[in-house]
Amino acid sequence: MRLNTVEFLLTQAWSAIVRNGAISGAAITNVAVALCVLGAFALTAFNLDQQARSQAAAVEITADLGKGAKKDDLDKALRQDPGLRSLRFVSKNDALRDLAQRWDLDLSALERIGNPLPDSFHVVPVDPHQVDALAARIEQFDGIADVRYAEQTTQRLLTLARGIKLAGLIAVLVLGTATLLLVSVTIRLTIYARRREIRIMQLVGATNWFIRIPFLLEGTFQGAAGGVVAMILLLPGYSYVQDVIESSLPFLKLVYSPQMLALLAVGTVLFGCFFGGLGSLIGLQRHLRDV
């Protein structure tokens, strides 16, 4: 494609945007709103998923040692399991001290009564999804009297993480479809407003793709502009929410890093371009032949 042809197509696209300023502004606003909602939901789902995963990953298996168990032999045998991420031995005296500190009890009084707690290993699995299998393997070792972990809590957190992913996928599909329809309707209105011009171009021998390219460029520009607007709203908004949560709910940590913000910014603009271009293509395929 020659340079003057490219210049003509770009000029046509820009002229259409300027000439149909109200329609273009509505399209940009619609894309920006859709991308803001999609971006806000994606950020929420991502943070909830990270929270659920971090809580599930922190699950510990407590393996109580039986009488006469050889700690060093068990330590060596347990460390050979590939599903084990870390292993920590807690003596019964340390366990009693931790219990006294946790419940604000008198340690000396507890020691006089007697220490019923066993020595134990605290095991962290590599994959929280495999905690059941790891607990079952640990239970088979000679010298292990009992194995305990928060089974129901772990399973609920993992189920929550899967549910959040599914909800995020559904939201992307629904909002993405809505954005495509909005851009498609906008392009249809533009085609209708320029139907005489398009008919003249067809009569003088212009190919369908030559007619379509300015509309595709117009839709892509509208999507990119909507993405930029959404990015301008999302980035400060997320930073503000992060500051509020950090000051009022310090135990709740949002994912916040320059890399993530850069990825969010680039992704929002690229999604806008994609939705704008694809929406234009859908509108052209359906309505250009009706002109």
SVG drawing of the C-alpha trace seen along z (x, -y; Angstrom):
<svg xmlns="http://www.w3.org/2000/svg" viewBox="-30 -18 49 65">
<polyline fill="none" stroke="black" stroke-width="0.4" points="0.0,0.0 1.4,-3.3 2.2,-6.1 -0.4,-8.5 -3.0,-5.8 -2.2,-5.3 -2.4,-9.0 -5.8,-9.2 -7.2,-6.4 -5.9,-8.0 -7.3,-11.4 -10.7,-9.8 -10.8,-8.1 -9.8,-11.3 -12.3,-13.4 -15.1,-11.0 -14.2,-11.2 -14.2,-15.0 -17.3,-15.3 -19.2,-12.9 -17.9,-14.2 -21.0,-13.5 -21.2,-9.8 -17.4,-9.4 -17.6,-10.9 -20.4,-8.6 -18.4,-5.6 -15.3,-6.6 -17.3,-7.2 -19.0,-3.8 -15.7,-2.0 -14.2,-3.9 -17.0,-3.0 -17.0,0.6 -13.2,0.9 -13.4,-0.9 -15.9,1.6 -14.0,4.5 -10.7,3.2 -12.2,2.6 -13.7,6.1 -10.4,7.6 -8.4,5.9 -10.9,7.0 -10.9,10.6 -7.1,10.6 -6.7,9.3 -9.3,11.7 -7.7,14.6 -4.2,13.6 -5.6,13.3 -7.3,16.7 -4.2,18.3 -1.9,16.8 -4.2,18.0 -4.4,21.5 -0.6,21.5 -0.1,20.7 -1.8,23.9 0.4,26.1 0.2,29.8 0.9,30.6 2.3,34.2 2.4,35.3 5.1,37.7 4.3,40.8 6.1,42.2 9.6,43.5 9.6,41.8 13.1,40.9 13.0,37.3 16.2,37.2 15.1,40.3 11.6,38.8 13.1,35.5 15.4,37.1 12.5,39.2 10.0,36.4 12.4,34.1 12.7,36.6 9.0,36.1 8.8,33.9 5.5,32.3 7.1,30.7 8.1,27.1 9.4,26.6 9.6,28.6 9.9,27.3 10.3,29.3 8.4,28.0 9.2,29.6 6.4,30.1 8.0,27.5 8.0,24.9 4.4,25.9 3.3,25.3 5.1,21.9 3.4,20.9 0.0,21.9 0.6,19.9 1.5,16.8 -1.4,17.2 -4.0,17.5 -2.2,15.3 -1.9,18.1 0.5,18.6 3.3,20.8 4.6,21.8 1.1,23.0 0.8,25.0 4.2,26.6 3.2,27.6 0.0,29.2 2.0,31.2 2.6,30.9 0.2,33.1 1.3,31.7 3.4,34.0 6.5,33.1 5.5,32.4 6.6,31.5 5.0,28.5 4.9,29.1 4.1,26.6 3.2,28.2 4.5,27.0 1.1,27.1 -1.9,26.4 -4.1,28.4 -2.1,31.5 -2.3,31.0 -4.7,34.0 -2.3,36.3 0.7,35.0 -1.1,35.4 -2.0,39.0 1.6,39.8 2.9,38.3 0.4,40.3 2.0,43.5 5.4,42.9 6.3,44.9 6.5,42.7 3.7,40.3 0.8,40.6 -1.6,38.0 -1.8,35.6 -3.9,32.4 -4.6,29.4 -7.4,27.0 -8.9,29.2 -12.3,27.5 -10.8,24.0 -8.2,24.9 -10.7,26.4 -13.1,23.5 -10.3,21.0 -9.2,23.0 -12.9,23.3 -13.2,19.5 -10.1,18.9 -11.6,21.1 -14.9,19.3 -13.3,15.9 -11.5,17.0 -14.7,18.3 -16.6,15.1 -13.8,13.0 -13.9,15.0 -17.7,14.5 -17.4,10.8 -14.8,10.5 -17.1,12.3 -20.2,10.2 -18.5,6.8 -16.4,7.6 -19.6,8.6 -21.3,5.4 -18.4,3.3 -18.3,4.9 -22.0,4.3 -21.6,0.6 -18.8,0.1 -20.7,2.0 -23.8,-0.2 -21.6,-3.3 -20.0,-2.2 -23.5,-1.3 -24.6,-4.9 -21.5,-6.2 -22.1,-4.1 -25.7,-5.3 -24.6,-8.9 -22.1,-8.4 -24.2,-6.1 -24.2,-8.4 -20.4,-8.9 -19.9,-5.1 -22.3,-4.5 -20.3,-6.9 -17.1,-5.2 -18.6,-1.9 -19.8,-3.2 -16.3,-4.5 -14.8,-1.1 -13.5,-1.3 -13.1,2.2 -15.0,3.2 -11.7,3.3 -10.7,-0.1 -14.1,-1.4 -13.8,0.6 -10.3,-0.4 -11.2,-4.0 -14.0,-2.6 -11.7,0.0 -9.2,-2.8 -12.0,-4.9 -13.2,-2.1 -9.6,-1.3 -9.0,-4.9 -12.2,-5.2 -11.3,-2.0 -7.8,-3.3 -9.1,-6.7 -11.6,-4.9 -8.7,-2.7 -6.7,-5.8 -9.6,-7.4 -10.2,-4.2 -6.5,-4.0 -6.5,-7.6 -9.4,-6.8 -8.3,-3.3 -4.7,-4.0 -5.3,-6.9 -8.5,-5.2 -6.6,-2.0 -3.8,-4.0 -6.4,-5.8 -8.2,-2.6 -4.9,-1.0 -4.0,-3.9 -7.4,-3.9 -7.3,-0.1 -3.7,-0.3 -4.6,-2.9 -7.9,-1.5 -7.4,2.3 -3.6,2.9 -4.1,6.6 -5.5,6.6 -2.7,6.2 -3.6,5.3 -1.2,6.2 0.6,3.0 3.7,2.6 5.0,0.5 5.1,3.6 1.4,4.4 0.3,0.8 2.3,0.7 0.7,3.9 -2.7,2.6 -2.2,-0.6 -0.9,1.2 -3.5,3.9 -6.4,1.4 -5.3,-0.5 -4.7,2.7 -8.1,4.1 -9.6,0.8 -7.9,1.1 -9.0,4.8 -12.6,4.1 -12.7,1.0 -11.2,2.8 -13.3,6.0 -16.5,4.1 -15.9,2.1 -15.3,5.2 -18.5,6.8 -20.5,3.6 -19.0,3.5 -19.6,7.1 -23.3,6.8 -24.2,3.4 -22.0,2.2 -23.8,4.4 -27.1,2.7 -25.9,-0.8"/>
</svg>
